[in-house]
Amino acid sequence: MTTTIHTSIVIAASPLDIWTALTDFKHFEKWNPFIRSVTGPLSIGGKLKIHITPPGSKGMHFSPTIISLITGKRLQWLGTLGFKGLFDGAHLFDITDHGNGTCTFIQEETFSGILVPILKSQLRSTEEGFKLMNEQLKRIAEQVNK
């Protein structure tokens, strides 16, 4: 079974400004209410260490692997809980440039595995976390050129 959380927001900033804020992992703790910390190499195959705190949750740590990376456009990682097929998450950040000074920022995650039906109800707080992060990313990226 699979389920996907999809969120998007329009940001009045360049793809580079959005990308710079999104990949400035060392400052996440200062502005990001959902992904509290990220360490590791920003490269295909790079293993990250991530701490997330969905609203109303004590948070969790996981170590995904970067599977797609296009500077200024896309970052995607794949994480697993325990072993592959139990509860996997393919997380995507995507930036679409509208060519008019705005971009659409998409954050989505597709969950798959045998535990999805059991954990599906807990994913509502994850979606709220995505939305909170998107709003703060918008705030940070739009401040760059003010």
C-alpha positions as protocol buffer text, in pm:
chain_id: "A"
residue {
  index: 1
  type: MET
  ca { x: 0 y: 0 z: 0 }
}
residue {
  index: 2
  type: THR
  ca { x: 111 y: 356 z: -67 }
}
residue {
  index: 3
  type: THR
  ca { x: -8 y: 698 z: 36 }
}
residue {
  index: 4
  type: THR
  ca { x: 118 y: 1041 z: -66 }
}
residue {
  index: 5
  type: ILE
  ca { x: 122 y: 1374 z: 113 }
}
residue {
  index: 6
  type: HIS
  ca { x: 144 y: 1665 z: -130 }
}
residue {
  index: 7
  type: THR
  ca { x: 176 y: 2032 z: -38 }
}
residue {
  index: 8
  type: SER
  ca { x: 266 y: 2337 z: -243 }
}
residue {
  index: 9
  type: ILE
  ca { x: 310 y: 2709 z: -200 }
}
residue {
  index: 10
  type: VAL
  ca { x: 386 y: 2999 z: -434 }
}
residue {
  index: 11
  type: ILE
  ca { x: 695 y: 3193 z: -330 }
}
residue {
  index: 12
  type: ALA
  ca { x: 788 y: 3537 z: -466 }
}
residue {
  index: 13
  type: ALA
  ca { x: 1158 y: 3460 z: -497 }
}
residue {
  index: 14
  type: SER
  ca { x: 1402 y: 3314 z: -745 }
}
residue {
  index: 15
  type: PRO
  ca { x: 1470 y: 2941 z: -760 }
}
residue {
  index: 16
  type: LEU
  ca { x: 1823 y: 3012 z: -635 }
}
residue {
  index: 17
  type: ASP
  ca { x: 1698 y: 3203 z: -328 }
}
residue {
  index: 18
  type: ILE
  ca { x: 1457 y: 2921 z: -242 }
}
residue {
  index: 19
  type: TRP
  ca { x: 1725 y: 2656 z: -304 }
}
residue {
  index: 20
  type: THR
  ca { x: 1978 y: 2842 z: -91 }
}
residue {
  index: 21
  type: ALA
  ca { x: 1742 y: 2851 z: 207 }
}
residue {
  index: 22
  type: LEU
  ca { x: 1626 y: 2493 z: 151 }
}
residue {
  index: 23
  type: THR
  ca { x: 1979 y: 2351 z: 144 }
}
residue {
  index: 24
  type: ASP
  ca { x: 2129 y: 2567 z: 420 }
}
residue {
  index: 25
  type: PHE
  ca { x: 2095 y: 2277 z: 661 }
}
residue {
  index: 26
  type: LYS
  ca { x: 2305 y: 2432 z: 937 }
}
residue {
  index: 27
  type: HIS
  ca { x: 2039 y: 2702 z: 991 }
}
residue {
  index: 28
  type: PHE
  ca { x: 1729 y: 2478 z: 989 }
}
residue {
  index: 29
  type: GLU
  ca { x: 1707 y: 2486 z: 1368 }
}
residue {
  index: 30
  type: LYS
  ca { x: 1659 y: 2865 z: 1354 }
}
residue {
  index: 31
  type: TRP
  ca { x: 1365 y: 2872 z: 1115 }
}
residue {
  index: 32
  type: ASN
  ca { x: 1233 y: 2526 z: 1026 }
}
residue {
  index: 33
  type: PRO
  ca { x: 951 y: 2408 z: 1256 }
}
residue {
  index: 34
  type: PHE
  ca { x: 935 y: 2062 z: 1095 }
}
residue {
  index: 35
  type: ILE
  ca { x: 1282 y: 1947 z: 989 }
}
residue {
  index: 36
  type: ARG
  ca { x: 1484 y: 2052 z: 1291 }
}
residue {
  index: 37
  type: SER
  ca { x: 1824 y: 1932 z: 1170 }
}
residue {
  index: 38
  type: VAL
  ca { x: 1997 y: 1780 z: 870 }
}
residue {
  index: 39
  type: THR
  ca { x: 2359 y: 1673 z: 847 }
}
residue {
  index: 40
  type: GLY
  ca { x: 2543 y: 1491 z: 573 }
}
residue {
  index: 41
  type: PRO
  ca { x: 2663 y: 1543 z: 218 }
}
residue {
  index: 42
  type: LEU
  ca { x: 2436 y: 1711 z: -35 }
}
residue {
  index: 43
  type: SER
  ca { x: 2515 y: 1469 z: -318 }
}
residue {
  index: 44
  type: ILE
  ca { x: 2355 y: 1176 z: -499 }
}
residue {
  index: 45
  type: GLY
  ca { x: 2395 y: 872 z: -276 }
}
residue {
  index: 46
  type: GLY
  ca { x: 2469 y: 1096 z: 24 }
}
residue {
  index: 47
  type: LYS
  ca { x: 2346 y: 955 z: 353 }
}
residue {
  index: 48
  type: LEU
  ca { x: 2177 y: 1222 z: 566 }
}
residue {
  index: 49
  type: LYS
  ca { x: 2091 y: 1230 z: 934 }
}
residue {
  index: 50
  type: ILE
  ca { x: 1760 y: 1407 z: 986 }
}
residue {
  index: 51
  type: HIS
  ca { x: 1552 y: 1500 z: 1289 }
}
residue {
  index: 52
  type: ILE
  ca { x: 1187 y: 1592 z: 1225 }
}
residue {
  index: 53
  type: THR
  ca { x: 926 y: 1714 z: 1468 }
}
residue {
  index: 54
  type: PRO
  ca { x: 571 y: 1695 z: 1331 }
}
residue {
  index: 55
  type: PRO
  ca { x: 324 y: 1912 z: 1527 }
}
residue {
  index: 56
  type: GLY
  ca { x: 219 y: 1739 z: 1850 }
}
residue {
  index: 57
  type: SER
  ca { x: 499 y: 1484 z: 1822 }
}
residue {
  index: 58
  type: LYS
  ca { x: 818 y: 1424 z: 2014 }
}
residue {
  index: 59
  type: GLY
  ca { x: 994 y: 1383 z: 1682 }
}
residue {
  index: 60
  type: MET
  ca { x: 1206 y: 1118 z: 1521 }
}
residue {
  index: 61
  type: HIS
  ca { x: 1546 y: 1061 z: 1367 }
}
residue {
  index: 62
  type: PHE
  ca { x: 1611 y: 880 z: 1041 }
}
residue {
  index: 63
  type: SER
  ca { x: 1890 y: 842 z: 786 }
}
residue {
  index: 64
  type: PRO
  ca { x: 1769 y: 867 z: 427 }
}
residue {
  index: 65
  type: THR
  ca { x: 1978 y: 851 z: 110 }
}
residue {
  index: 66
  type: ILE
  ca { x: 1965 y: 1126 z: -155 }
}
residue {
  index: 67
  type: ILE
  ca { x: 1829 y: 974 z: -477 }
}
residue {
  index: 68
  type: SER
  ca { x: 1776 y: 1286 z: -691 }
}
residue {
  index: 69
  type: LEU
  ca { x: 1954 y: 1620 z: -687 }
}
residue {
  index: 70
  type: ILE
  ca { x: 1921 y: 1901 z: -940 }
}
residue {
  index: 71
  type: THR
  ca { x: 2061 y: 2227 z: -802 }
}
residue {
  index: 72
  type: GLY
  ca { x: 1797 y: 2497 z: -789 }
}
residue {
  index: 73
  type: LYS
  ca { x: 1522 y: 2255 z: -886 }
}
residue {
  index: 74
  type: ARG
  ca { x: 1490 y: 1923 z: -701 }
}
residue {
  index: 75
  type: LEU
  ca { x: 1604 y: 1734 z: -394 }
}
residue {
  index: 76
  type: GLN
  ca { x: 1471 y: 1388 z: -318 }
}
residue {
  index: 77
  type: TRP
  ca { x: 1565 y: 1129 z: -60 }
}
residue {
  index: 78
  type: LEU
  ca { x: 1450 y: 782 z: 34 }
}
residue {
  index: 79
  type: GLY
  ca { x: 1423 y: 674 z: 394 }
}
residue {
  index: 80
  type: THR
  ca { x: 1326 y: 343 z: 548 }
}
residue {
  index: 81
  type: LEU
  ca { x: 1203 y: 242 z: 890 }
}
residue {
  index: 82
  type: GLY
  ca { x: 1386 y: -70 z: 996 }
}
residue {
  index: 83
  type: PHE
  ca { x: 1420 y: -254 z: 666 }
}
residue {
  index: 84
  type: LYS
  ca { x: 1302 y: -182 z: 311 }
}
residue {
  index: 85
  type: GLY
  ca { x: 934 y: -262 z: 261 }
}
residue {
  index: 86
  type: LEU
  ca { x: 829 y: -204 z: 621 }
}
residue {
  index: 87
  type: PHE
  ca { x: 765 y: 172 z: 603 }
}
residue {
  index: 88
  type: ASP
  ca { x: 953 y: 366 z: 336 }
}
residue {
  index: 89
  type: GLY
  ca { x: 930 y: 732 z: 250 }
}
residue {
  index: 90
  type: ALA
  ca { x: 1038 y: 902 z: -74 }
}
residue {
  index: 91
  type: HIS
  ca { x: 1053 y: 1272 z: 14 }
}
residue {
  index: 92
  type: LEU
  ca { x: 1057 y: 1531 z: -265 }
}
residue {
  index: 93
  type: PHE
  ca { x: 1128 y: 1903 z: -270 }
}
residue {
  index: 94
  type: ASP
  ca { x: 1064 y: 2058 z: -612 }
}
residue {
  index: 95
  type: ILE
  ca { x: 1095 y: 2418 z: -731 }
}
residue {
  index: 96
  type: THR
  ca { x: 912 y: 2526 z: -1047 }
}
residue {
  index: 97
  type: ASP
  ca { x: 1014 y: 2867 z: -1184 }
}
residue {
  index: 98
  type: HIS
  ca { x: 724 y: 3063 z: -1337 }
}
residue {
  index: 99
  type: GLY
  ca { x: 959 y: 3311 z: -1505 }
}
residue {
  index: 100
  type: ASN
  ca { x: 786 y: 3608 z: -1345 }
}
residue {
  index: 101
  type: GLY
  ca { x: 969 y: 3631 z: -1012 }
}
residue {
  index: 102
  type: THR
  ca { x: 763 y: 3358 z: -850 }
}
residue {
  index: 103
  type: CYS
  ca { x: 807 y: 2985 z: -808 }
}
residue {
  index: 104
  type: THR
  ca { x: 592 y: 2701 z: -686 }
}
residue {
  index: 105
  type: PHE
  ca { x: 759 y: 2502 z: -412 }
}
residue {
  index: 106
  type: ILE
  ca { x: 632 y: 2147 z: -377 }
}
residue {
  index: 107
  type: GLN
  ca { x: 699 y: 1926 z: -80 }
}
residue {
  index: 108
  type: GLU
  ca { x: 563 y: 1576 z: -97 }
}
residue {
  index: 109
  type: GLU
  ca { x: 630 y: 1233 z: 37 }
}
residue {
  index: 110
  type: THR
  ca { x: 512 y: 896 z: -85 }
}
residue {
  index: 111
  type: PHE
  ca { x: 498 y: 633 z: 185 }
}
residue {
  index: 112
  type: SER
  ca { x: 498 y: 265 z: 103 }
}
residue {
  index: 113
  type: GLY
  ca { x: 528 y: -61 z: 291 }
}
residue {
  index: 114
  type: ILE
  ca { x: 332 y: -301 z: 503 }
}
residue {
  index: 115
  type: LEU
  ca { x: 296 y: -56 z: 795 }
}
residue {
  index: 116
  type: VAL
  ca { x: 132 y: 222 z: 588 }
}
residue {
  index: 117
  type: PRO
  ca { x: -226 y: 119 z: 677 }
}
residue {
  index: 118
  type: ILE
  ca { x: -137 y: 113 z: 1047 }
}
residue {
  index: 119
  type: LEU
  ca { x: 53 y: 444 z: 1050 }
}
residue {
  index: 120
  type: LYS
  ca { x: -159 y: 634 z: 796 }
}
residue {
  index: 121
  type: SER
  ca { x: -361 y: 823 z: 1060 }
}
residue {
  index: 122
  type: GLN
  ca { x: -39 y: 958 z: 1212 }
}
residue {
  index: 123
  type: LEU
  ca { x: 58 y: 1120 z: 883 }
}
residue {
  index: 124
  type: ARG
  ca { x: -187 y: 1410 z: 931 }
}
residue {
  index: 125
  type: SER
  ca { x: 62 y: 1579 z: 1163 }
}
residue {
  index: 126
  type: THR
  ca { x: 334 y: 1522 z: 904 }
}
residue {
  index: 127
  type: GLU
  ca { x: 125 y: 1708 z: 645 }
}
residue {
  index: 128
  type: GLU
  ca { x: 78 y: 1993 z: 893 }
}
residue {
  index: 129
  type: GLY
  ca { x: 455 y: 1996 z: 944 }
}
residue {
  index: 130
  type: PHE
  ca { x: 508 y: 2025 z: 568 }
}
residue {
  index: 131
  type: LYS
  ca { x: 271 y: 2323 z: 553 }
}
residue {
  index: 132
  type: LEU
  ca { x: 441 y: 2497 z: 846 }
}
residue {
  index: 133
  type: MET
  ca { x: 782 y: 2444 z: 687 }
}
residue {
  index: 134
  type: ASN
  ca { x: 659 y: 2570 z: 349 }
}
residue {
  index: 135
  type: GLU
  ca { x: 530 y: 2892 z: 509 }
}
residue {
  index: 136
  type: GLN
  ca { x: 859 y: 2953 z: 686 }
}
residue {
  index: 137
  type: LEU
  ca { x: 1063 y: 2876 z: 373 }
}
residue {
  index: 138
  type: LYS
  ca { x: 847 y: 3131 z: 188 }
}
residue {
  index: 139
  type: ARG
  ca { x: 917 y: 3389 z: 459 }
}
residue {
  index: 140
  type: ILE
  ca { x: 1294 y: 3327 z: 451 }
}
residue {
  index: 141
  type: ALA
  ca { x: 1327 y: 3319 z: 69 }
}
residue {
  index: 142
  type: GLU
  ca { x: 1112 y: 3629 z: 15 }
}
residue {
  index: 143
  type: GLN
  ca { x: 1322 y: 3830 z: 264 }
}
residue {
  index: 144
  type: VAL
  ca { x: 1641 y: 3781 z: 62 }
}
residue {
  index: 145
  type: ASN
  ca { x: 1576 y: 4066 z: -185 }
}
residue {
  index: 146
  type: LYS
  ca { x: 1394 y: 4306 z: 46 }
}
